[in-house]
Amino acid sequence: MNNQTEHSRWGIIGGTLVSILINLSLSDLLSTVFLAAVGASVSYAVSLLLKRYFPEDKFK
């Protein structure tokens, strides 16, 4: 790969990251973190309930 292609690639990546960071607000970030925590908690709770009601040794 030549030098100009490498510079172009890093320029595109850097420009994309800067434009994303400029457009993010604190409320968007906090909302994303909160929703990710809720989703992970619900997923964990459902997996525990399914393991309780459908034990693995029952299907072997």
N, C-alpha and C positions, 0 to 999 in steps of 0.2 A: 504494500500500500504506500502511495507516495505521501509526501509531507503535506501537500495542500489538502488532500482528502482527510488526513488526520486532523488538521486544523479546522476544517469545515465540520467534521463530526463533533469535535469538542465545543465548537461555537454553537451548534444547534442544541446540544445537550445542556450547555450552560444557559443559553437563552430560554430554553423551556423551563428549567428549574427556577430561574429568577422570576419568570412570569408567573409561575405557580406560587412561589413564596410571596410575591407582592399581592396577589389576589386572595390569599388566605387571611381570614380574620380570626381573632381569638375565640369568638363565639362558635365559629365553624369548627375550630380545632377541639374545643371543649365538648361540643355536641358529638363529634366523631368519637372521641375517647369514651364518652358516656354510653353511646349506643354500642360500641364494641364491647364494653364491660357488661352491659345488659345481655347482649347476644351470647357472650361466652358463659355467663352465669346460667342462662336458660338452657343452653346446650348441655352444660355439665349436669344440671338438675334432671333434665330429661334422660340423659344417659344413666344416671343413678337409678331413676325410677324404672327404666326398662330392664336394667340388670336385676332389680329386685323382683319384678313381676315375671321375667323370663330368664331364669338362670341358665347358664351355658350347659351345665351337666344334664339338663333335661332333654336336650336335643342330641346327645351323643349316643 
